[in-house]
Structures are given as structure tokens and as C-alpha cells.
Amino acid sequence: MSDAPPGDVSDDAARRIAWAARGMPVLSSIQEGLTARGALNGLRIGIGLVLEPKTANLALALQHAGAQVSVHCRGRLTTEGVARALEAAGLQVYAERAATQERDAELARGFFQTRPDILLDDGAELIRLAHREHPDLVEDMLGAAEETTSGVQALRVMHEQGVLKIPVIAVSDSRIKHLFDNVYGTGQSCVMALLDITNLQLAGRLVMVVGYGWVGQGVARHAAALGARVIVSEIDAVKALQALHDGHRVQSLSDAAPDVEIVFAATGVAGAVTRAHVERMQDGVILCTAGGGAFELPMGYLNALGTATEVRPSVTEYATPAGKTVLVIGQGDCLNCSDAEGNPIEVMDLSLSLQAFAAEGIATEGRNRPPGIYPVSPQIETAVAQARLRHEGATLETLTEELFAAMHSW
């Protein structure tokens, strides 16, 4: 936690949190329900999401509903002013933008000393850390919710191997999450973050999207809309065929490497882009990750070169033995989180509302659920969608008796 007194909190951070709140009507309405029902009252909730204005509103909503909220976030994913603003609001915050790896570990230990009953995680980092280093805490926990595809994937492996000790709600698997957050949100924010960081344009450039899951689809769509020529790399033949039908060229990264100018790794899988790939790429190629993390890029190889030079804020240039340069955005971290403000407010209103509902579900049902991965219920997905539609003044068709009969006849 920071030693900075509340008086040092910038007005700018408070304004940014308030601005995000204006675009989050669904979370606001859910907060009212959570408070009225009281299921979270007195529970300790630990949040491990990217710390920026929108997630700050989730933390404040849970606090308003009666929970004791603590927050942890890795240094580069922390918005410093937001962290200090949450401290001033009475939350326990274990996050510092300038934290080194060692300091992050120290902050994480402090976070776990709050002994959260529920974890709301991003990338399953805290869930895995709790299982490795704080097994006594895990025994007492009610459960957790996980925000990302890569995190859910790791947790499924833990469950298959019999080491997952708590029930986890897979928020990432929800249609609301992957159809909107991943495709529209991450697609837009990662492409726009790259443009803001580099001050370049995409029109006419050859852009490689590695992985055509929900995030890859979003990145490819937004890059193409700005005039990029998009190549998709996939190991799944059906997803590759989908990319082809969406109008993109499909080619392996190995084959396309000499031609691509910008590479978005969007798999959530470690080692998606390798040293061998990089050595085949042209001089000045730009590498970044969308939705995952630095583990997707060969950062170990690049850092071992000993040639890193920051040529622009958040742009690091590496010189290879072959005399070519490689540019990495945001040290390989997910660029929309490490060097921008994350996904659009309206999109995160939906995803963070799912997290709020997940917290309530764990509070009421966690003790009765064995360890495992659980979906967000269709009722909750419908409630979030309907809340947003009401706010937009949209109306739905009525399911008449005749339509119901037609849908259930053969």
C-alpha cells in the first residue's frame, strides 16, 4: 500500500472514475439490488482486475453493498491516481504503478493478509498464487470468479488435475463477456491503443493476428475497418475457415513472418510467437499482445539480447544479431491495459456487472458447491442484457402462445 496521504489524491483520478460511472448504468442498478439483498454485507472481497476507472467503480459498488473490499494489481496494469483514490474512499489497495516484480510480490502478500472470502480475478493470477502460497486461506474461501479466457483455461487444467480447491465462476465464458467485451471492447481498445502509442496509421499495413478466438476476431475486424490488410494465423481449421469467410488471408505465422509489419498475439497461450518467428520477420516489425500477456511473445529471448532501447514511451526497440530491429509495445503486456484505459466504458459496464452478480452468487451458494468451473447462469446474462436494453430505450418482441407453440413443435 502507498504511504501517500489521501490529500495527495489528484482531482483528475476522481473525475475519471466519475466519468466512467456515468457510462455504467447497469452496474449502478445492480449495486442497488446487491445493497438491498445484503448478501455481500460483511464479506471480504479481493479484486485482482486491471486497476483503472471502470474497475474502480466495481470496487466501490461492492463496498456500497456492504463488502470489505481489497484490491491488488500488478504495477504496469495499475493507474496510480485511481489506486490512491480508492484508498481515500476507504478500500485497502495493494497496487503501485512503479512497483518492481519484487514489490508486486510484497504487495500480493499484503493483499492476502486481508483473507478475502471471494476473489474476482483476471488471468487467474491471484487464484493460482493463493493455491501455491496460501493453502490455508483457500480452505476458508467461498470461491472466485475469473474474467479472462486464458485464466479459465488454466483453472480448467487445475481442476482436471485435482488441485483446484474452490468453485470458480467462469465469467469469461458468458456470451455477454466474449461477444461484447472481447470482440467489440478488446478489439477496439487494442487497435486504438497501438495507434495512440505509436502515432502510426494502419491503412495499407500488413497486420498479422495470431489466434482467431473472440479477441482475435475483434482485433482483425477493427484493424481491417481502418484499412489494414489482415492475415490470420490459426491452429484450428474451423476458426481459420471462419477467418477466411470474414475476408482475411489465412497463413501460418512462419510463412507470413517475412512480410508482416505488425503482429497482434491474441491467443492467451504462452509461446504463441517464438524466437524463430521473430528471426524471420522484417526490420522494424511491431509486436504486441491483445487480451493476454507478455508470455505470448519471446520476451526472454529479446531481453537476453541486451539491446533494449526505449525509442518512444511504451515502445522498446531490440536489435537482433542479424542487424534487424524489433519493436515491442508495452513490454509485451496486453497493450490496452498496460498503456491505455482498457476496454470502452459501455462494454465494461456489462462485464463488471457480471462480476458483481458472480460475487453475490458465490456469497449465497459457494459453501454448497464443490470445487470446479461453473458458468454464469442464463438468468444473470438475461438480467444484464435487459438492464442495458432498458437504458437504451430498446424493446423486445413478446413471446406469444403461438410463437411458443411453433418453437416447440415438430
C-alpha positions as CSV (number, residue, x, y, z in Angstrom):
1,M,0.0,0.0,0.0
2,S,1.1,3.5,-0.7
3,D,2.2,5.9,2.1
4,A,0.7,8.8,0.2
5,P,-1.9,10.6,2.3
6,P,-5.5,11.0,0.9
7,G,-4.8,14.7,0.3
8,D,-2.4,13.7,-2.4
9,V,-5.1,12.1,-4.5
10,S,-5.5,14.0,-7.7
11,D,-8.8,15.5,-8.7
12,D,-8.1,14.0,-12.2
13,A,-8.5,10.4,-10.9
14,A,-11.7,11.2,-9.1
15,R,-13.1,12.9,-12.3
16,R,-12.1,9.9,-14.4
17,I,-13.8,7.5,-12.0
18,A,-17.0,9.7,-12.0
19,W,-16.9,9.9,-15.8
20,A,-16.7,6.1,-16.1
21,A,-19.7,5.8,-13.7
22,R,-21.8,8.0,-16.0
23,G,-21.5,5.3,-18.7
24,M,-22.2,2.3,-16.4
25,P,-25.9,2.3,-15.7
26,V,-26.2,-1.5,-15.5
27,L,-23.6,-1.7,-12.7
28,S,-25.4,1.2,-10.9
29,S,-28.7,-0.6,-11.0
30,I,-27.1,-3.9,-9.9
31,Q,-25.4,-2.1,-7.0
32,E,-28.8,-1.0,-5.7
33,G,-30.1,-4.6,-5.8
34,L,-27.0,-6.0,-4.1
35,T,-27.3,-3.5,-1.3
36,A,-31.0,-4.2,-0.8
37,R,-30.5,-8.0,-0.7
38,G,-27.5,-7.8,1.7
39,A,-25.8,-11.0,0.6
40,L,-22.3,-9.3,0.5
41,N,-22.7,-7.5,3.8
42,G,-19.6,-8.1,5.9
43,L,-17.9,-10.4,3.4
44,R,-14.2,-9.8,2.4
45,I,-13.9,-9.5,-1.4
46,G,-10.5,-9.3,-3.1
47,I,-10.3,-7.8,-6.5
48,G,-7.4,-8.6,-8.9
49,L,-8.6,-6.9,-12.0
50,V,-6.7,-4.3,-14.1
51,L,-6.9,-1.2,-11.9
52,E,-8.4,1.7,-13.8
53,P,-11.6,3.9,-13.6
54,K,-14.1,1.3,-14.6
55,T,-12.9,-1.4,-12.2
56,A,-12.7,1.2,-9.5
57,N,-16.5,1.6,-9.9
58,L,-17.0,-2.2,-9.4
59,A,-14.9,-2.0,-6.2
60,L,-16.9,1.0,-5.0
61,A,-20.2,-0.7,-5.8
62,L,-19.2,-3.8,-3.8
63,Q,-18.2,-1.6,-0.9
64,H,-21.5,0.2,-1.1
65,A,-23.2,-3.2,-0.9
66,G,-21.5,-3.8,2.4
67,A,-18.4,-5.8,1.4
68,Q,-14.9,-5.1,2.8
69,V,-13.0,-4.7,-0.4
70,S,-9.3,-5.0,-1.0
71,V,-7.6,-4.6,-4.4
72,H,-4.3,-5.9,-5.9
73,C,-2.9,-5.2,-9.3
74,R,0.5,-5.6,-11.0
75,G,2.5,-2.4,-11.5
76,R,2.1,-1.8,-15.2
77,L,-1.6,-2.5,-15.1
78,T,-2.2,0.0,-12.3
79,T,-3.5,3.5,-12.8
80,E,-1.7,5.2,-9.9
81,G,-4.2,8.0,-9.3
82,V,-7.1,5.5,-9.3
83,A,-5.4,3.4,-6.8
84,R,-4.9,6.3,-4.4
85,A,-8.5,7.5,-5.0
86,L,-9.8,4.1,-3.8
87,E,-7.6,4.3,-0.8
88,A,-9.1,7.6,0.0
89,A,-12.5,6.0,-0.3
90,G,-11.6,3.5,2.4
91,L,-10.6,0.5,0.4
92,Q,-7.4,-1.5,1.1
93,V,-5.3,-1.1,-2.1
94,Y,-2.1,-3.1,-2.7
95,A,-1.1,-1.7,-6.1
96,E,1.6,0.8,-7.3
97,R,2.2,1.7,-10.8
98,A,6.0,1.9,-10.3
99,A,6.2,-1.4,-8.4
100,T,9.0,-3.8,-9.4
101,Q,8.4,-7.5,-9.6
102,E,9.7,-7.9,-6.1
103,R,7.5,-5.1,-4.8
104,D,4.5,-6.6,-6.6
105,A,5.1,-9.9,-4.7
106,E,5.3,-8.0,-1.5
107,L,2.1,-6.2,-2.2
108,A,0.4,-9.5,-3.1
109,R,1.4,-10.9,0.3
110,G,-0.2,-7.9,2.0
111,F,-3.3,-8.4,-0.1
112,F,-3.7,-12.0,1.0
113,Q,-3.3,-11.0,4.7
114,T,-6.8,-9.4,4.3
115,R,-8.0,-13.0,3.9
116,P,-10.6,-12.5,1.2
117,D,-13.7,-14.8,1.2
118,I,-14.1,-14.2,-2.5
119,L,-11.7,-13.4,-5.3
120,L,-12.6,-11.6,-8.5
121,D,-9.6,-12.3,-10.7
122,D,-8.1,-11.5,-14.1
123,G,-5.8,-14.1,-15.7
124,A,-6.3,-16.4,-12.6
125,E,-3.1,-14.9,-11.2
126,L,-4.4,-14.5,-7.7
127,I,-6.3,-17.8,-7.6
128,R,-3.2,-19.7,-8.6
129,L,-1.0,-17.7,-6.2
130,A,-3.4,-18.5,-3.4
131,H,-3.3,-22.2,-4.2
132,R,0.5,-22.2,-4.3
133,E,1.4,-20.0,-1.3
134,H,-1.7,-19.6,0.8
135,P,-3.4,-23.0,1.0
136,D,-4.8,-22.2,4.5
137,L,-6.6,-19.3,3.0
138,V,-8.0,-21.3,0.1
139,E,-9.5,-23.8,2.6
140,D,-11.7,-21.0,4.1
141,M,-12.6,-19.2,0.8
142,L,-16.2,-19.3,-0.6
143,G,-15.0,-19.2,-4.2
144,A,-13.8,-16.9,-7.1
145,A,-14.8,-15.5,-10.4
146,E,-12.4,-15.4,-13.4
147,E,-12.5,-12.7,-16.1
148,T,-10.3,-14.0,-18.9
149,T,-10.2,-16.9,-21.4
150,S,-6.5,-17.6,-20.5
151,G,-7.4,-17.7,-16.8
152,V,-10.3,-20.0,-17.2
153,Q,-8.1,-22.3,-19.4
154,A,-5.5,-22.5,-16.6
155,L,-8.2,-23.2,-14.0
156,R,-9.7,-26.0,-16.0
157,V,-6.3,-27.7,-16.1
158,M,-6.1,-27.2,-12.3
159,H,-9.5,-28.8,-11.9
160,E,-8.7,-31.7,-14.3
161,Q,-5.5,-32.4,-12.2
162,G,-7.5,-32.3,-9.0
163,V,-5.7,-29.3,-7.5
164,L,-8.4,-26.6,-7.7
165,K,-9.9,-26.3,-4.2
166,I,-12.7,-23.8,-4.7
167,P,-15.7,-23.2,-7.0
168,V,-14.9,-20.6,-9.7
169,I,-17.5,-18.8,-11.9
170,A,-16.1,-18.6,-15.5
171,V,-17.3,-15.0,-16.3
172,S,-15.2,-15.2,-19.5
173,D,-17.4,-18.0,-20.9
174,S,-20.5,-15.9,-20.7
175,R,-21.9,-14.7,-24.0
176,I,-22.2,-11.2,-22.6
177,K,-18.4,-11.3,-21.9
178,H,-17.0,-12.8,-25.1
179,L,-19.4,-11.4,-27.6
180,F,-19.1,-7.8,-26.4
181,D,-16.1,-7.4,-24.1
182,N,-13.7,-9.5,-26.2
183,V,-14.9,-8.8,-29.8
184,Y,-16.1,-5.2,-29.5
185,G,-14.2,-4.0,-26.4
186,T,-10.8,-5.6,-26.7
187,G,-10.8,-5.4,-30.5
188,Q,-11.4,-1.7,-30.5
189,S,-9.2,-0.8,-27.5
190,C,-6.2,-2.7,-28.5
191,V,-6.1,-1.4,-32.1
192,M,-6.7,2.2,-30.8
193,A,-4.1,1.8,-28.1
194,L,-1.5,0.8,-30.7
195,L,-2.3,3.8,-32.8
196,D,-2.1,6.2,-29.8
197,I,1.1,4.7,-28.6
198,T,2.9,4.7,-32.0
199,N,1.1,7.7,-33.7
200,L,1.1,5.5,-36.9
201,Q,-1.7,4.5,-39.2
202,L,-3.0,1.1,-40.1
203,A,-4.2,1.8,-43.6
204,G,-2.3,-0.2,-46.1
205,R,-0.2,-2.1,-43.5
206,L,0.0,-5.8,-43.3
207,V,-1.2,-6.9,-39.9
208,M,-0.9,-10.4,-38.5
209,V,-3.5,-11.5,-35.9
210,V,-2.3,-14.7,-34.2
211,G,-5.3,-16.5,-33.0
212,Y,-8.9,-16.1,-34.2
213,G,-10.8,-16.6,-30.9
214,W,-13.1,-13.8,-29.8
215,V,-10.3,-11.3,-29.2
216,G,-8.6,-12.1,-32.4
217,Q,-11.9,-11.7,-34.3
218,G,-12.3,-8.2,-32.7
219,V,-8.8,-7.1,-33.5
220,A,-9.0,-8.3,-37.1
221,R,-12.3,-6.6,-37.6
222,H,-11.2,-3.2,-36.2
223,A,-7.8,-3.3,-38.0
224,A,-9.5,-4.1,-41.3
225,A,-12.0,-1.3,-40.7
226,L,-9.1,1.1,-40.5
227,G,-7.7,-0.1,-43.8
228,A,-5.2,-2.7,-42.7
229,R,-4.6,-5.9,-44.8
230,V,-5.2,-8.6,-42.2
231,I,-3.6,-12.1,-42.1
232,V,-4.8,-14.6,-39.5
233,S,-2.8,-17.4,-38.1
234,E,-4.6,-20.3,-36.5
235,I,-4.1,-23.9,-35.4
236,D,-7.8,-24.7,-35.5
237,A,-9.0,-25.4,-39.1
238,V,-12.6,-24.3,-38.4
239,K,-11.5,-20.9,-36.9
240,A,-9.2,-20.5,-39.8
241,L,-12.0,-21.1,-42.2
242,Q,-14.1,-18.6,-40.3
243,A,-11.3,-16.0,-40.8
244,L,-11.2,-16.8,-44.5
245,H,-15.0,-16.2,-44.7
246,D,-14.6,-13.0,-42.8
247,G,-12.4,-11.7,-45.7
248,H,-9.0,-12.2,-44.2
249,R,-6.0,-14.0,-45.6
250,V,-5.1,-17.2,-43.6
251,Q,-1.4,-18.2,-43.3
252,S,0.9,-19.6,-40.7
253,L,3.0,-17.1,-38.8
254,S,6.1,-18.9,-40.1
255,D,5.1,-18.4,-43.7
256,A,3.9,-14.8,-43.3
257,A,6.7,-13.6,-40.9
258,P,8.9,-12.1,-43.6
259,D,6.1,-9.8,-44.8
260,V,4.1,-8.7,-41.7
261,E,4.6,-5.3,-40.3
262,I,2.5,-5.5,-37.1
263,V,1.8,-8.6,-35.1
264,F,-1.1,-8.9,-32.5
265,A,-0.7,-12.0,-30.4
266,A,-4.3,-12.8,-29.4
267,T,-4.2,-16.4,-28.2
268,G,-3.8,-16.2,-24.4
269,V,-1.3,-19.1,-24.8
270,A,2.4,-18.9,-23.8
271,G,4.9,-19.1,-26.7
272,A,2.4,-18.2,-29.5
273,V,5.1,-16.1,-31.1
274,T,8.6,-17.6,-30.9
275,R,12.2,-16.6,-31.4
276,A,12.2,-18.5,-34.8
277,H,9.2,-16.4,-35.9
278,V,10.9,-13.1,-34.9
279,E,14.2,-14.0,-36.6
280,R,12.2,-14.4,-39.9
281,M,10.5,-11.0,-39.6
282,Q,11.4,-7.8,-41.4
283,D,13.3,-4.9,-39.9
284,G,11.1,-2.7,-37.7
285,V,8.3,-5.2,-37.1
286,I,6.0,-4.2,-34.3
287,L,4.9,-6.9,-31.7
288,C,2.2,-6.6,-29.2
289,T,-0.4,-8.6,-27.3
290,A,-4.1,-8.2,-27.2
291,G,-6.1,-9.7,-24.3
292,G,-3.3,-11.9,-23.0
293,G,0.2,-11.0,-21.7
294,A,3.9,-10.9,-22.4
295,F,4.1,-14.7,-22.1
296,E,2.8,-14.9,-25.7
297,L,5.9,-13.2,-27.0
298,P,9.6,-14.3,-26.9
299,M,10.4,-11.7,-24.3
300,G,13.1,-13.9,-22.7
301,Y,15.0,-14.1,-25.9
302,L,14.6,-10.3,-26.7
303,N,15.6,-9.2,-23.2
304,A,18.6,-11.5,-23.3
305,L,19.9,-9.6,-26.3
306,G,20.8,-6.7,-24.0
307,T,20.0,-4.2,-26.7
308,A,16.7,-2.8,-25.3
309,T,16.2,0.9,-26.0
310,E,13.0,2.9,-25.3
311,V,12.6,4.9,-28.6
312,R,9.2,6.3,-27.6
313,P,7.1,6.0,-24.4
314,S,5.9,2.3,-24.2
315,V,7.8,1.4,-27.3
316,T,11.0,-0.7,-26.8
317,E,13.4,-1.4,-29.7
318,Y,15.6,-4.5,-29.7
319,A,18.5,-5.1,-32.1
320,T,18.9,-8.8,-33.2
321,P,22.2,-10.4,-34.1
322,A,21.1,-10.3,-37.7
323,G,21.1,-6.5,-37.5
324,K,17.3,-6.1,-37.6
325,T,15.2,-4.2,-35.1
326,V,12.1,-5.4,-33.4
327,L,9.7,-3.0,-31.7
328,V,7.6,-4.3,-28.7
329,I,4.7,-2.3,-27.3
330,G,4.2,-2.0,-23.5
331,Q,7.0,-4.5,-22.7
332,G,4.7,-7.2,-24.1
333,D,1.9,-6.8,-21.7
334,C,-1.7,-6.6,-23.0
335,L,-1.4,-3.1,-24.5
336,N,-4.9,-1.8,-23.9
337,C,-4.4,-2.4,-20.2
338,S,-0.8,-1.6,-19.6
339,D,-0.7,1.6,-21.7
340,A,-4.2,2.7,-22.3
341,E,-7.5,2.8,-20.3
342,G,-8.7,-0.7,-21.3
343,N,-12.0,-1.5,-23.0
344,P,-14.7,1.1,-23.6
345,I,-16.9,2.0,-20.6
346,E,-20.2,0.7,-22.0
347,V,-18.6,-2.7,-22.7
348,M,-17.0,-3.0,-19.3
349,D,-20.3,-2.0,-17.7
350,L,-21.6,-5.4,-18.9
351,S,-18.6,-7.4,-17.9
352,L,-18.2,-5.9,-14.5
353,S,-21.9,-6.3,-13.8
354,L,-21.4,-10.0,-14.4
355,Q,-18.6,-9.9,-11.8
356,A,-20.9,-8.2,-9.3
357,F,-23.5,-10.8,-9.9
358,A,-20.9,-13.6,-9.6
359,A,-19.8,-12.2,-6.3
360,E,-23.3,-12.4,-5.0
361,G,-23.7,-15.9,-6.4
362,I,-20.6,-17.1,-4.6
363,A,-21.7,-15.5,-1.4
364,T,-25.0,-17.3,-1.4
365,E,-24.0,-20.6,-3.0
366,G,-20.3,-21.0,-2.6
367,R,-20.4,-23.2,0.5
368,N,-22.7,-25.7,-1.3
369,R,-20.7,-26.0,-4.4
370,P,-17.7,-28.5,-4.8
371,P,-14.5,-27.2,-6.4
372,G,-14.9,-26.8,-10.2
373,I,-15.7,-24.4,-13.0
374,Y,-19.2,-23.0,-13.1
375,P,-21.0,-21.0,-15.8
376,V,-22.7,-17.7,-15.4
377,S,-26.4,-18.5,-15.2
378,P,-28.6,-17.7,-18.2
379,Q,-30.9,-15.7,-15.9
380,I,-28.0,-13.4,-14.9
381,E,-26.9,-12.9,-18.6
382,T,-30.5,-12.0,-19.4
383,A,-30.8,-9.6,-16.5
384,V,-27.6,-7.8,-17.6
385,A,-28.8,-7.6,-21.2
386,Q,-32.2,-6.4,-20.3
387,A,-30.9,-3.7,-18.0
388,R,-28.8,-2.3,-20.8
389,L,-31.6,-2.5,-23.3
390,R,-33.9,-0.7,-20.9
391,H,-31.4,2.1,-20.5
392,E,-31.2,2.4,-24.3
393,G,-35.0,2.5,-24.7
394,A,-35.0,-0.7,-26.6
395,T,-38.0,-3.1,-26.6
396,L,-38.2,-6.8,-27.2
397,E,-40.7,-8.9,-29.1
398,T,-43.3,-10.6,-26.9
399,L,-43.2,-14.4,-26.9
400,T,-46.8,-15.2,-27.8
401,E,-48.5,-18.5,-27.2
402,E,-48.5,-19.1,-31.0
403,L,-44.7,-18.4,-31.3
404,F,-44.0,-20.6,-28.2
405,A,-46.1,-23.4,-29.8
406,A,-44.3,-23.1,-33.1
407,M,-40.9,-23.2,-31.5
408,H,-41.7,-26.3,-29.5
409,S,-43.4,-28.3,-32.3
410,W,-42.1,-30.7,-34.8
